[in-house]
Amino acid sequence: MALTLCGCAAVNKDTGTAPETLRRQIPAVCERILEPVPFPPAGENDDARAAFMRDDAAIITANNRMAEGRNCFADVRRQFDQGK
């Protein structure tokens, strides 16, 4: 509980805002990268091999997006650590 209250102590009582060092714009690019991967369409008469290949492609796409998202958030953390 003490850790959650630490952030409150830094708020300016007159303006209700955090000091400039605490206010940062977090880029939304990481959220755009992490969009859900849709399920590939599958029909009743589809060839099972083709359906499995589409599923595999969707899984590969999803795994790539997760890796890109991890890298994106790591970059944002590095920028914050450097004070940018």
PyMOL Python script that loads the backbone (N, CA, C, O; Angstrom):
from pymol import cmd

cmd.read_pdbstr("""\
ATOM      1  N   MET A   1       0.818  -1.186   0.000  1.00  0.00           N
ATOM      2  CA  MET A   1       0.000   0.000   0.000  1.00  0.00           C
ATOM      3  C   MET A   1       0.866   1.256   0.000  1.00  0.00           C
ATOM      4  O   MET A   1       0.519   2.256  -0.629  1.00  0.00           O
ATOM      5  N   ALA A   2       1.966   1.202   0.690  1.00  0.00           N
ATOM      6  CA  ALA A   2       2.837   2.374   0.745  1.00  0.00           C
ATOM      7  C   ALA A   2       3.357   2.731  -0.636  1.00  0.00           C
ATOM      8  O   ALA A   2       3.464   3.911  -0.970  1.00  0.00           O
ATOM      9  N   LEU A   3       3.676   1.741  -1.432  1.00  0.00           N
ATOM     10  CA  LEU A   3       4.183   2.022  -2.771  1.00  0.00           C
ATOM     11  C   LEU A   3       3.136   2.675  -3.655  1.00  0.00           C
ATOM     12  O   LEU A   3       3.472   3.544  -4.460  1.00  0.00           O
ATOM     13  N   THR A   4       1.890   2.284  -3.529  1.00  0.00           N
ATOM     14  CA  THR A   4       0.852   2.895  -4.359  1.00  0.00           C
ATOM     15  C   THR A   4       0.599   4.338  -3.955  1.00  0.00           C
ATOM     16  O   THR A   4       0.185   5.148  -4.785  1.00  0.00           O
ATOM     17  N   LEU A   5       0.839   4.671  -2.700  1.00  0.00           N
ATOM     18  CA  LEU A   5       0.622   6.037  -2.238  1.00  0.00           C
ATOM     19  C   LEU A   5       1.784   6.958  -2.571  1.00  0.00           C
ATOM     20  O   LEU A   5       1.624   8.178  -2.526  1.00  0.00           O
ATOM     21  N   CYS A   6       2.933   6.418  -2.898  1.00  0.00           N
ATOM     22  CA  CYS A   6       4.091   7.251  -3.223  1.00  0.00           C
ATOM     23  C   CYS A   6       3.806   8.160  -4.407  1.00  0.00           C
ATOM     24  O   CYS A   6       4.222   9.319  -4.415  1.00  0.00           O
ATOM     25  N   GLY A   7       3.110   7.652  -5.395  1.00  0.00           N
ATOM     26  CA  GLY A   7       2.787   8.464  -6.561  1.00  0.00           C
ATOM     27  C   GLY A   7       1.862   9.615  -6.222  1.00  0.00           C
ATOM     28  O   GLY A   7       1.926  10.667  -6.859  1.00  0.00           O
ATOM     29  N   CYS A   8       1.012   9.437  -5.241  1.00  0.00           N
ATOM     30  CA  CYS A   8       0.075  10.498  -4.861  1.00  0.00           C
ATOM     31  C   CYS A   8       0.783  11.657  -4.197  1.00  0.00           C
ATOM     32  O   CYS A   8       0.345  12.800  -4.328  1.00  0.00           O
ATOM     33  N   ALA A   9       1.853  11.395  -3.497  1.00  0.00           N
ATOM     34  CA  ALA A   9       2.558  12.438  -2.763  1.00  0.00           C
ATOM     35  C   ALA A   9       3.201  13.449  -3.697  1.00  0.00           C
ATOM     36  O   ALA A   9       3.454  14.583  -3.291  1.00  0.00           O
ATOM     37  N   ALA A  10       3.470  13.068  -4.932  1.00  0.00           N
ATOM     38  CA  ALA A  10       4.156  13.957  -5.863  1.00  0.00           C
ATOM     39  C   ALA A  10       3.209  14.904  -6.589  1.00  0.00           C
ATOM     40  O   ALA A  10       3.672  15.767  -7.335  1.00  0.00           O
ATOM     41  N   VAL A  11       1.922  14.773  -6.400  1.00  0.00           N
ATOM     42  CA  VAL A  11       0.955  15.624  -7.098  1.00  0.00           C
ATOM     43  C   VAL A  11       0.909  16.997  -6.449  1.00  0.00           C
ATOM     44  O   VAL A  11       0.838  17.120  -5.226  1.00  0.00           O
ATOM     45  N   ASN A  12       0.949  18.026  -7.284  1.00  0.00           N
ATOM     46  CA  ASN A  12       0.867  19.395  -6.804  1.00  0.00           C
ATOM     47  C   ASN A  12      -0.542  19.634  -6.261  1.00  0.00           C
ATOM     48  O   ASN A  12      -1.525  19.450  -6.979  1.00  0.00           O
ATOM     49  N   LYS A  13      -0.640  20.039  -5.004  1.00  0.00           N
ATOM     50  CA  LYS A  13      -1.956  20.210  -4.371  1.00  0.00           C
ATOM     51  C   LYS A  13      -2.741  21.363  -4.986  1.00  0.00           C
ATOM     52  O   LYS A  13      -3.972  21.336  -5.002  1.00  0.00           O
ATOM     53  N   ASP A  14      -2.035  22.382  -5.495  1.00  0.00           N
ATOM     54  CA  ASP A  14      -2.728  23.542  -6.059  1.00  0.00           C
ATOM     55  C   ASP A  14      -3.301  23.253  -7.449  1.00  0.00           C
ATOM     56  O   ASP A  14      -4.434  23.628  -7.750  1.00  0.00           O
ATOM     57  N   THR A  15      -2.512  22.586  -8.290  1.00  0.00           N
ATOM     58  CA  THR A  15      -2.944  22.358  -9.669  1.00  0.00           C
ATOM     59  C   THR A  15      -3.507  20.968  -9.888  1.00  0.00           C
ATOM     60  O   THR A  15      -4.215  20.740 -10.869  1.00  0.00           O
ATOM     61  N   GLY A  16      -3.203  20.022  -8.987  1.00  0.00           N
ATOM     62  CA  GLY A  16      -3.682  18.657  -9.145  1.00  0.00           C
ATOM     63  C   GLY A  16      -2.940  17.874 -10.208  1.00  0.00           C
ATOM     64  O   GLY A  16      -3.418  16.830 -10.652  1.00  0.00           O
ATOM     65  N   THR A  17      -1.766  18.364 -10.630  1.00  0.00           N
ATOM     66  CA  THR A  17      -0.992  17.677 -11.661  1.00  0.00           C
ATOM     67  C   THR A  17       0.316  17.161 -11.087  1.00  0.00           C
ATOM     68  O   THR A  17       0.787  17.628 -10.050  1.00  0.00           O
ATOM     69  N   ALA A  18       0.883  16.202 -11.772  1.00  0.00           N
ATOM     70  CA  ALA A  18       2.174  15.653 -11.377  1.00  0.00           C
ATOM     71  C   ALA A  18       3.279  16.574 -11.875  1.00  0.00           C
ATOM     72  O   ALA A  18       3.085  17.303 -12.847  1.00  0.00           O
ATOM     73  N   PRO A  19       4.431  16.549 -11.220  1.00  0.00           N
ATOM     74  CA  PRO A  19       5.553  17.355 -11.715  1.00  0.00           C
ATOM     75  C   PRO A  19       5.949  16.912 -13.128  1.00  0.00           C
ATOM     76  O   PRO A  19       5.636  15.799 -13.550  1.00  0.00           O
ATOM     77  N   GLU A  20       6.629  17.784 -13.839  1.00  0.00           N
ATOM     78  CA  GLU A  20       6.997  17.523 -15.232  1.00  0.00           C
ATOM     79  C   GLU A  20       7.767  16.222 -15.371  1.00  0.00           C
ATOM     80  O   GLU A  20       7.608  15.534 -16.380  1.00  0.00           O
ATOM     81  N   THR A  21       8.588  15.859 -14.409  1.00  0.00           N
ATOM     82  CA  THR A  21       9.384  14.639 -14.525  1.00  0.00           C
ATOM     83  C   THR A  21       8.515  13.392 -14.492  1.00  0.00           C
ATOM     84  O   THR A  21       8.931  12.348 -14.995  1.00  0.00           O
ATOM     85  N   LEU A  22       7.313  13.469 -13.911  1.00  0.00           N
ATOM     86  CA  LEU A  22       6.440  12.308 -13.849  1.00  0.00           C
ATOM     87  C   LEU A  22       5.459  12.243 -15.010  1.00  0.00           C
ATOM     88  O   LEU A  22       4.927  11.175 -15.314  1.00  0.00           O
ATOM     89  N   ARG A  23       5.212  13.393 -15.671  1.00  0.00           N
ATOM     90  CA  ARG A  23       4.278  13.397 -16.790  1.00  0.00           C
ATOM     91  C   ARG A  23       5.002  13.016 -18.061  1.00  0.00           C
ATOM     92  O   ARG A  23       5.922  13.712 -18.492  1.00  0.00           O
ATOM     93  N   ARG A  24       4.601  11.938 -18.649  1.00  0.00           N
ATOM     94  CA  ARG A  24       5.205  11.468 -19.892  1.00  0.00           C
ATOM     95  C   ARG A  24       4.094  11.046 -20.839  1.00  0.00           C
ATOM     96  O   ARG A  24       3.029  10.595 -20.418  1.00  0.00           O
ATOM     97  N   GLN A  25       4.362  11.202 -22.109  1.00  0.00           N
ATOM     98  CA  GLN A  25       3.437  10.711 -23.121  1.00  0.00           C
ATOM     99  C   GLN A  25       3.859   9.304 -23.495  1.00  0.00           C
ATOM    100  O   GLN A  25       4.938   9.106 -24.055  1.00  0.00           O
ATOM    101  N   ILE A  26       3.031   8.336 -23.196  1.00  0.00           N
ATOM    102  CA  ILE A  26       3.336   6.960 -23.554  1.00  0.00           C
ATOM    103  C   ILE A  26       2.811   6.733 -24.971  1.00  0.00           C
ATOM    104  O   ILE A  26       1.616   6.888 -25.224  1.00  0.00           O
ATOM    105  N   PRO A  27       3.694   6.368 -25.889  1.00  0.00           N
ATOM    106  CA  PRO A  27       3.242   6.185 -27.271  1.00  0.00           C
ATOM    107  C   PRO A  27       2.266   5.026 -27.397  1.00  0.00           C
ATOM    108  O   PRO A  27       2.380   4.023 -26.692  1.00  0.00           O
ATOM    109  N   ALA A  28       1.315   5.170 -28.293  1.00  0.00           N
ATOM    110  CA  ALA A  28       0.298   4.137 -28.504  1.00  0.00           C
ATOM    111  C   ALA A  28       0.731   3.130 -29.562  1.00  0.00           C
ATOM    112  O   ALA A  28      -0.037   2.234 -29.915  1.00  0.00           O
ATOM    113  N   VAL A  29       1.948   3.266 -30.068  1.00  0.00           N
ATOM    114  CA  VAL A  29       2.398   2.375 -31.136  1.00  0.00           C
ATOM    115  C   VAL A  29       2.416   0.925 -30.671  1.00  0.00           C
ATOM    116  O   VAL A  29       2.129   0.028 -31.464  1.00  0.00           O
ATOM    117  N   CYS A  30       2.742   0.672 -29.420  1.00  0.00           N
ATOM    118  CA  CYS A  30       2.798  -0.709 -28.934  1.00  0.00           C
ATOM    119  C   CYS A  30       1.415  -1.360 -28.974  1.00  0.00           C
ATOM    120  O   CYS A  30       1.293  -2.541 -29.299  1.00  0.00           O
ATOM    121  N   GLU A  31       0.386  -0.601 -28.649  1.00  0.00           N
ATOM    122  CA  GLU A  31      -0.965  -1.151 -28.693  1.00  0.00           C
ATOM    123  C   GLU A  31      -1.401  -1.443 -30.122  1.00  0.00           C
ATOM    124  O   GLU A  31      -2.121  -2.411 -30.369  1.00  0.00           O
ATOM    125  N   ARG A  32      -0.966  -0.610 -31.060  1.00  0.00           N
ATOM    126  CA  ARG A  32      -1.326  -0.856 -32.462  1.00  0.00           C
ATOM    127  C   ARG A  32      -0.663  -2.130 -32.975  1.00  0.00           C
ATOM    128  O   ARG A  32      -1.243  -2.851 -33.787  1.00  0.00           O
ATOM    129  N   ILE A  33       0.544  -2.407 -32.505  1.00  0.00           N
ATOM    130  CA  ILE A  33       1.239  -3.635 -32.919  1.00  0.00           C
ATOM    131  C   ILE A  33       0.500  -4.858 -32.406  1.00  0.00           C
ATOM    132  O   ILE A  33       0.439  -5.878 -33.092  1.00  0.00           O
ATOM    133  N   LEU A  34      -0.062  -4.768 -31.209  1.00  0.00           N
ATOM    134  CA  LEU A  34      -0.626  -5.934 -30.540  1.00  0.00           C
ATOM    135  C   LEU A  34      -2.106  -6.153 -30.837  1.00  0.00           C
ATOM    136  O   LEU A  34      -2.846  -6.637 -29.981  1.00  0.00           O
ATOM    137  N   GLU A  35      -2.532  -5.805 -32.023  1.00  0.00           N
ATOM    138  CA  GLU A  35      -3.912  -6.078 -32.426  1.00  0.00           C
ATOM    139  C   GLU A  35      -4.129  -7.588 -32.508  1.00  0.00           C
ATOM    140  O   GLU A  35      -3.211  -8.317 -32.883  1.00  0.00           O
ATOM    141  N   PRO A  36      -5.316  -8.070 -32.167  1.00  0.00           N
ATOM    142  CA  PRO A  36      -5.583  -9.512 -32.251  1.00  0.00           C
ATOM    143  C   PRO A  36      -5.469 -10.025 -33.682  1.00  0.00           C
ATOM    144  O   PRO A  36      -5.787  -9.323 -34.642  1.00  0.00           O
ATOM    145  N   VAL A  37      -5.017 -11.240 -33.796  1.00  0.00           N
ATOM    146  CA  VAL A  37      -4.931 -11.895 -35.098  1.00  0.00           C
ATOM    147  C   VAL A  37      -6.245 -12.643 -35.299  1.00  0.00           C
ATOM    148  O   VAL A  37      -6.604 -13.481 -34.472  1.00  0.00           O
ATOM    149  N   PRO A  38      -6.975 -12.355 -36.390  1.00  0.00           N
ATOM    150  CA  PRO A  38      -8.268 -13.022 -36.587  1.00  0.00           C
ATOM    151  C   PRO A  38      -8.090 -14.506 -36.929  1.00  0.00           C
ATOM    152  O   PRO A  38      -7.078 -14.922 -37.493  1.00  0.00           O
ATOM    153  N   PHE A  39      -9.097 -15.273 -36.571  1.00  0.00           N
ATOM    154  CA  PHE A  39      -9.107 -16.677 -36.960  1.00  0.00           C
ATOM    155  C   PHE A  39      -9.257 -16.757 -38.468  1.00  0.00           C
ATOM    156  O   PHE A  39     -10.064 -16.029 -39.048  1.00  0.00           O
ATOM    157  N   PRO A  40      -8.500 -17.622 -39.108  1.00  0.00           N
ATOM    158  CA  PRO A  40      -8.670 -17.758 -40.552  1.00  0.00           C
ATOM    159  C   PRO A  40     -10.016 -18.393 -40.867  1.00  0.00           C
ATOM    160  O   PRO A  40     -10.504 -19.235 -40.112  1.00  0.00           O
ATOM    161  N   PRO A  41     -10.616 -17.989 -41.985  1.00  0.00           N
ATOM    162  CA  PRO A  41     -11.911 -18.572 -42.333  1.00  0.00           C
ATOM    163  C   PRO A  41     -11.761 -20.060 -42.671  1.00  0.00           C
ATOM    164  O   PRO A  41     -10.773 -20.481 -43.272  1.00  0.00           O
ATOM    165  N   ALA A  42     -12.739 -20.819 -42.280  1.00  0.00           N
ATOM    166  CA  ALA A  42     -12.743 -22.256 -42.582  1.00  0.00           C
ATOM    167  C   ALA A  42     -14.167 -22.643 -42.955  1.00  0.00           C
ATOM    168  O   ALA A  42     -15.130 -22.307 -42.265  1.00  0.00           O
ATOM    169  N   GLY A  43     -14.264 -23.343 -44.043  1.00  0.00           N
ATOM    170  CA  GLY A  43     -15.564 -23.786 -44.502  1.00  0.00           C
ATOM    171  C   GLY A  43     -15.720 -25.285 -44.351  1.00  0.00           C
ATOM    172  O   GLY A  43     -14.750 -26.016 -44.158  1.00  0.00           O
ATOM    173  N   GLU A  44     -16.934 -25.713 -44.441  1.00  0.00           N
ATOM    174  CA  GLU A  44     -17.253 -27.131 -44.265  1.00  0.00           C
ATOM    175  C   GLU A  44     -16.574 -28.005 -45.321  1.00  0.00           C
ATOM    176  O   GLU A  44     -16.198 -29.142 -45.036  1.00  0.00           O
ATOM    177  N   ASN A  45     -16.419 -27.488 -46.514  1.00  0.00           N
ATOM    178  CA  ASN A  45     -15.847 -28.275 -47.604  1.00  0.00           C
ATOM    179  C   ASN A  45     -14.380 -27.952 -47.885  1.00  0.00           C
ATOM    180  O   ASN A  45     -13.855 -28.349 -48.926  1.00  0.00           O
ATOM    181  N   ASP A  46     -13.714 -27.243 -46.981  1.00  0.00           N
ATOM    182  CA  ASP A  46     -12.307 -26.883 -47.177  1.00  0.00           C
ATOM    183  C   ASP A  46     -11.416 -28.112 -47.037  1.00  0.00           C
ATOM    184  O   ASP A  46     -11.729 -29.053 -46.308  1.00  0.00           O
ATOM    185  N   ASP A  47     -10.315 -28.076 -47.746  1.00  0.00           N
ATOM    186  CA  ASP A  47      -9.290 -29.112 -47.611  1.00  0.00           C
ATOM    187  C   ASP A  47      -8.628 -28.925 -46.249  1.00  0.00           C
ATOM    188  O   ASP A  47      -8.201 -27.819 -45.915  1.00  0.00           O
ATOM    189  N   ALA A  48      -8.541 -29.979 -45.473  1.00  0.00           N
ATOM    190  CA  ALA A  48      -7.992 -29.900 -44.114  1.00  0.00           C
ATOM    191  C   ALA A  48      -6.545 -29.422 -44.124  1.00  0.00           C
ATOM    192  O   ALA A  48      -6.137 -28.677 -43.233  1.00  0.00           O
ATOM    193  N   ARG A  49      -5.768 -29.838 -45.112  1.00  0.00           N
ATOM    194  CA  ARG A  49      -4.365 -29.415 -45.169  1.00  0.00           C
ATOM    195  C   ARG A  49      -4.261 -27.906 -45.345  1.00  0.00           C
ATOM    196  O   ARG A  49      -3.428 -27.261 -44.707  1.00  0.00           O
ATOM    197  N   ALA A  50      -5.088 -27.348 -46.194  1.00  0.00           N
ATOM    198  CA  ALA A  50      -5.079 -25.896 -46.405  1.00  0.00           C
ATOM    199  C   ALA A  50      -5.532 -25.171 -45.145  1.00  0.00           C
ATOM    200  O   ALA A  50      -4.984 -24.123 -44.803  1.00  0.00           O
ATOM    201  N   ALA A  51      -6.527 -25.718 -44.452  1.00  0.00           N
ATOM    202  CA  ALA A  51      -7.002 -25.102 -43.212  1.00  0.00           C
ATOM    203  C   ALA A  51      -5.904 -25.114 -42.148  1.00  0.00           C
ATOM    204  O   ALA A  51      -5.715 -24.126 -41.439  1.00  0.00           O
ATOM    205  N   PHE A  52      -5.181 -26.229 -42.036  1.00  0.00           N
ATOM    206  CA  PHE A  52      -4.078 -26.295 -41.072  1.00  0.00           C
ATOM    207  C   PHE A  52      -2.983 -25.302 -41.427  1.00  0.00           C
ATOM    208  O   PHE A  52      -2.383 -24.706 -40.533  1.00  0.00           O
ATOM    209  N   MET A  53      -2.713 -25.112 -42.710  1.00  0.00           N
ATOM    210  CA  MET A  53      -1.696 -24.148 -43.129  1.00  0.00           C
ATOM    211  C   MET A  53      -2.131 -22.724 -42.790  1.00  0.00           C
ATOM    212  O   MET A  53      -1.305 -21.909 -42.379  1.00  0.00           O
ATOM    213  N   ARG A  54      -3.411 -22.418 -42.955  1.00  0.00           N
ATOM    214  CA  ARG A  54      -3.909 -21.082 -42.590  1.00  0.00           C
ATOM    215  C   ARG A  54      -3.811 -20.877 -41.084  1.00  0.00           C
ATOM    216  O   ARG A  54      -3.443 -19.797 -40.622  1.00  0.00           O
ATOM    217  N   ASP A  55      -4.143 -21.923 -40.313  1.00  0.00           N
ATOM    218  CA  ASP A  55      -4.011 -21.825 -38.854  1.00  0.00           C
ATOM    219  C   ASP A  55      -2.560 -21.596 -38.450  1.00  0.00           C
ATOM    220  O   ASP A  55      -2.271 -20.753 -37.601  1.00  0.00           O
ATOM    221  N   ASP A  56      -1.652 -22.345 -39.058  1.00  0.00           N
ATOM    222  CA  ASP A  56      -0.225 -22.171 -38.758  1.00  0.00           C
ATOM    223  C   ASP A  56       0.231 -20.755 -39.090  1.00  0.00           C
ATOM    224  O   ASP A  56       0.994 -20.153 -38.334  1.00  0.00           O
ATOM    225  N   ALA A  57      -0.234 -20.222 -40.220  1.00  0.00           N
ATOM    226  CA  ALA A  57       0.141 -18.860 -40.614  1.00  0.00           C
ATOM    227  C   ALA A  57      -0.386 -17.842 -39.603  1.00  0.00           C
ATOM    228  O   ALA A  57       0.305 -16.876 -39.281  1.00  0.00           O
ATOM    229  N   ALA A  58      -1.606 -18.053 -39.101  1.00  0.00           N
ATOM    230  CA  ALA A  58      -2.170 -17.139 -38.096  1.00  0.00           C
ATOM    231  C   ALA A  58      -1.372 -17.204 -36.802  1.00  0.00           C
ATOM    232  O   ALA A  58      -1.140 -16.174 -36.168  1.00  0.00           O
ATOM    233  N   ILE A  59      -0.948 -18.400 -36.403  1.00  0.00           N
ATOM    234  CA  ILE A  59      -0.151 -18.542 -35.178  1.00  0.00           C
ATOM    235  C   ILE A  59       1.206 -17.856 -35.345  1.00  0.00           C
ATOM    236  O   ILE A  59       1.680 -17.187 -34.426  1.00  0.00           O
ATOM    237  N   ILE A  60       1.826 -18.017 -36.502  1.00  0.00           N
ATOM    238  CA  ILE A  60       3.109 -17.359 -36.762  1.00  0.00           C
ATOM    239  C   ILE A  60       2.942 -15.845 -36.706  1.00  0.00           C
ATOM    240  O   ILE A  60       3.772 -15.149 -36.121  1.00  0.00           O
ATOM    241  N   THR A  61       1.870 -15.332 -37.313  1.00  0.00           N
ATOM    242  CA  THR A  61       1.600 -13.887 -37.276  1.00  0.00           C
ATOM    243  C   THR A  61       1.401 -13.410 -35.840  1.00  0.00           C
ATOM    244  O   THR A  61       1.940 -12.374 -35.448  1.00  0.00           O
ATOM    245  N   ALA A  62       0.630 -14.162 -35.054  1.00  0.00           N
ATOM    246  CA  ALA A  62       0.385 -13.779 -33.664  1.00  0.00           C
ATOM    247  C   ALA A  62       1.682 -13.784 -32.862  1.00  0.00           C
ATOM    248  O   ALA A  62       1.928 -12.865 -32.081  1.00  0.00           O
ATOM    249  N   ASN A  63       2.510 -14.807 -33.045  1.00  0.00           N
ATOM    250  CA  ASN A  63       3.789 -14.864 -32.323  1.00  0.00           C
ATOM    251  C   ASN A  63       4.703 -13.715 -32.710  1.00  0.00           C
ATOM    252  O   ASN A  63       5.395 -13.160 -31.856  1.00  0.00           O
ATOM    253  N   ASN A  64       4.716 -13.348 -33.992  1.00  0.00           N
ATOM    254  CA  ASN A  64       5.523 -12.207 -34.434  1.00  0.00           C
ATOM    255  C   ASN A  64       5.028 -10.917 -33.811  1.00  0.00           C
ATOM    256  O   ASN A  64       5.830 -10.077 -33.400  1.00  0.00           O
ATOM    257  N   ARG A  65       3.714 -10.750 -33.736  1.00  0.00           N
ATOM    258  CA  ARG A  65       3.166  -9.530 -33.121  1.00  0.00           C
ATOM    259  C   ARG A  65       3.518  -9.459 -31.642  1.00  0.00           C
ATOM    260  O   ARG A  65       3.829  -8.383 -31.132  1.00  0.00           O
ATOM    261  N   MET A  66       3.472 -10.593 -30.948  1.00  0.00           N
ATOM    262  CA  MET A  66       3.842 -10.585 -29.527  1.00  0.00           C
ATOM    263  C   MET A  66       5.311 -10.216 -29.349  1.00  0.00           C
ATOM    264  O   MET A  66       5.653  -9.460 -28.440  1.00  0.00           O
ATOM    265  N   ALA A  67       6.179 -10.741 -30.205  1.00  0.00           N
ATOM    266  CA  ALA A  67       7.598 -10.402 -30.126  1.00  0.00           C
ATOM    267  C   ALA A  67       7.811  -8.917 -30.412  1.00  0.00           C
ATOM    268  O   ALA A  67       8.591  -8.259 -29.722  1.00  0.00           O
ATOM    269  N   GLU A  68       7.124  -8.384 -31.424  1.00  0.00           N
ATOM    270  CA  GLU A  68       7.230  -6.956 -31.732  1.00  0.00           C
ATOM    271  C   GLU A  68       6.711  -6.114 -30.568  1.00  0.00           C
ATOM    272  O   GLU A  68       7.290  -5.076 -30.249  1.00  0.00           O
ATOM    273  N   GLY A  69       5.621  -6.554 -29.932  1.00  0.00           N
ATOM    274  CA  GLY A  69       5.076  -5.831 -28.788  1.00  0.00           C
ATOM    275  C   GLY A  69       6.045  -5.818 -27.622  1.00  0.00           C
ATOM    276  O   GLY A  69       6.230  -4.784 -26.980  1.00  0.00           O
ATOM    277  N   ARG A  70       6.669  -6.962 -27.339  1.00  0.00           N
ATOM    278  CA  ARG A  70       7.668  -7.011 -26.259  1.00  0.00           C
ATOM    279  C   ARG A  70       8.810  -6.056 -26.553  1.00  0.00           C
ATOM    280  O   ARG A  70       9.250  -5.327 -25.664  1.00  0.00           O
ATOM    281  N   ASN A  71       9.295  -6.049 -27.782  1.00  0.00           N
ATOM    282  CA  ASN A  71      10.385  -5.149 -28.160  1.00  0.00           C
ATOM    283  C   ASN A  71       9.962  -3.695 -28.040  1.00  0.00           C
ATOM    284  O   ASN A  71      10.735  -2.849 -27.590  1.00  0.00           O
ATOM    285  N   CYS A  72       8.737  -3.410 -28.443  1.00  0.00           N
ATOM    286  CA  CYS A  72       8.225  -2.040 -28.368  1.00  0.00           C
ATOM    287  C   CYS A  72       8.183  -1.558 -26.917  1.00  0.00           C
ATOM    288  O   CYS A  72       8.660  -0.466 -26.607  1.00  0.00           O
ATOM    289  N   PHE A  73       7.613  -2.375 -26.033  1.00  0.00           N
ATOM    290  CA  PHE A  73       7.540  -1.971 -24.633  1.00  0.00           C
ATOM    291  C   PHE A  73       8.926  -1.870 -24.010  1.00  0.00           C
ATOM    292  O   PHE A  73       9.151  -1.012 -23.157  1.00  0.00           O
ATOM    293  N   ALA A  74       9.859  -2.725 -24.415  1.00  0.00           N
ATOM    294  CA  ALA A  74      11.234  -2.629 -23.919  1.00  0.00           C
ATOM    295  C   ALA A  74      11.863  -1.309 -24.363  1.00  0.00           C
ATOM    296  O   ALA A  74      12.573  -0.669 -23.587  1.00  0.00           O
ATOM    297  N   ASP A  75      11.604  -0.897 -25.612  1.00  0.00           N
ATOM    298  CA  ASP A  75      12.116   0.385 -26.102  1.00  0.00           C
ATOM    299  C   ASP A  75      11.531   1.550 -25.314  1.00  0.00           C
ATOM    300  O   ASP A  75      12.248   2.488 -24.967  1.00  0.00           O
ATOM    301  N   VAL A  76      10.241   1.496 -25.032  1.00  0.00           N
ATOM    302  CA  VAL A  76       9.593   2.563 -24.262  1.00  0.00           C
ATOM    303  C   VAL A  76      10.203   2.628 -22.857  1.00  0.00           C
ATOM    304  O   VAL A  76      10.481   3.715 -22.350  1.00  0.00           O
ATOM    305  N   ARG A  77      10.410   1.460 -22.228  1.00  0.00           N
ATOM    306  CA  ARG A  77      11.037   1.449 -20.898  1.00  0.00           C
ATOM    307  C   ARG A  77      12.436   2.058 -20.946  1.00  0.00           C
ATOM    308  O   ARG A  77      12.817   2.821 -20.058  1.00  0.00           O
ATOM    309  N   ARG A  78      13.202   1.717 -21.988  1.00  0.00           N
ATOM    310  CA  ARG A  78      14.556   2.279 -22.124  1.00  0.00           C
ATOM    311  C   ARG A  78      14.494   3.797 -22.267  1.00  0.00           C
ATOM    312  O   ARG A  78      15.296   4.514 -21.668  1.00  0.00           O
ATOM    313  N   GLN A  79      13.552   4.280 -23.052  1.00  0.00           N
ATOM    314  CA  GLN A  79      13.422   5.736 -23.234  1.00  0.00           C
ATOM    315  C   GLN A  79      13.066   6.416 -21.917  1.00  0.00           C
ATOM    316  O   GLN A  79      13.587   7.490 -21.620  1.00  0.00           O
ATOM    317  N   PHE A  80      12.193   5.811 -21.129  1.00  0.00           N
ATOM    318  CA  PHE A  80      11.820   6.388 -19.843  1.00  0.00           C
ATOM    319  C   PHE A  80      13.010   6.357 -18.884  1.00  0.00           C
ATOM    320  O   PHE A  80      13.225   7.303 -18.126  1.00  0.00           O
ATOM    321  N   ASP A  81      13.782   5.269 -18.920  1.00  0.00           N
ATOM    322  CA  ASP A  81      14.968   5.181 -18.061  1.00  0.00           C
ATOM    323  C   ASP A  81      15.978   6.254 -18.403  1.00  0.00           C
ATOM    324  O   ASP A  81      16.693   6.732 -17.522  1.00  0.00           O
ATOM    325  N   GLN A  82      16.050   6.642 -19.667  1.00  0.00           N
ATOM    326  CA  GLN A  82      16.978   7.668 -20.103  1.00  0.00           C
ATOM    327  C   GLN A  82      16.397   9.075 -19.953  1.00  0.00           C
ATOM    328  O   GLN A  82      17.080  10.062 -20.225  1.00  0.00           O
ATOM    329  N   GLY A  83      15.130   9.164 -19.519  1.00  0.00           N
ATOM    330  CA  GLY A  83      14.502  10.456 -19.312  1.00  0.00           C
ATOM    331  C   GLY A  83      14.039  11.134 -20.576  1.00  0.00           C
ATOM    332  O   GLY A  83      13.903  12.357 -20.603  1.00  0.00           O
ATOM    333  N   LYS A  84      13.792  10.370 -21.629  1.00  0.00           N
ATOM    334  CA  LYS A  84      13.329  10.972 -22.886  1.00  0.00           C
ATOM    335  C   LYS A  84      11.839  10.971 -22.967  1.00  0.00           C
ATOM    336  O   LYS A  84      11.275  11.439 -23.955  1.00  0.00           O
TER     337      LYS A  84
END
""", "prot")
cmd.dss("prot")
cmd.show_as("cartoon", "prot")
cmd.util.cbc("prot")
cmd.orient("prot")
